Amino acid sequence: MTENNLSGDAIRRRRILFRATHRGSHETDILIGGFVRARLADFTEAQLDEIEEIMELSDTFLADWLTGRLPIPEEVNSPLLRAMRDAAGA
């Protein structure tokens, strides 16, 4: 199926999944990509917005936060980012 046959929501979700699994760092591809792949179909519009914001953050910081090497700073701390950290087992 081409993107021409998909709804705007389906296209957005496919782009989010691609971006989550092609971060540039193998570690964050696994941490973020695995989380998104397992939950993307159930994400609300607000969660889609939030995951897009999270994916704007640096891979280096995300890897540190999601593995628990560093605490998530208050200015970016969100329910979805905490859920990602919890899913990573940190």
N, C-alpha and C positions, 0 to 999 in steps of 0.2 A: 504494500500500500504506500503510495507516495504522500508527501505532506499535503498535496492539493486535495486529497480525499479525507484529511483529518480535520477535526474541529480545532479551534484556537486553543482550547484547553489541552487537547491531546498533543498538539505540537509543543506547547509550553512544557508539558511533562516529559516529552521525549528529549527536548533540549536540556532540561534540568538533569535528567538521567545521564545524558552524554557528558555534560559538564562535570557532574559528580564523579564519574568514573574515569575521566581524563584530566586530572588535576595537574599532572606534571611530576608529582611525587608518588611513588608506588605506595608509600604508607598512607597518604591521604586518599589515594584512589580506593584503597581497601576500606579505610575507616569511614569515609564519607559515602563512597559509592555503594558499599554494602548496606549501610543504613538507609540510604535513599531508595535503592532497588527494592528493599523489603517493605517499604512503607509508602512509596510514591502514590500508588493508586488510592490510598486513603487520605492523603494530605488535603486539608481544606485550602481555600484561597489564601487565607492568612498564613498558613504554614508554607505554601509555595512562595509567598513573598519573603517569608523569614529565611527559607533555605537559600533563596537567591541572594539575600543579604549576607548570609554566612559564607557563601561561596565567593564573595568578594574579598574575604579576609585572606591573609597570607597563609600558604601551606605550612610554613614553619611554625607559626603561632598555633594554627589549628591542630597540627600533630602534637605539639606540646600540651595543649589544653585537653584534647580528646584522649590522650594516653595518661593524663594525670601528672605529667612531669611538671606542669605549671598550673596554678589555679586559673579559672576563666575570669578575666577582668570584669568588674562590675559593668563597665560601659558596653560590653558586648554580651553579657550573660543573659541568656534567654531560655525559656522552657525547651525549645527544640535543640539548642546547643547542649544543654544539660542532658537531654535524652540521648543525644549522639554520644556524649562522654560515657553515660551509663551503659549504653549498648556496647561500647568499646571495652567495657570491663574495668574502667579506671575508677 
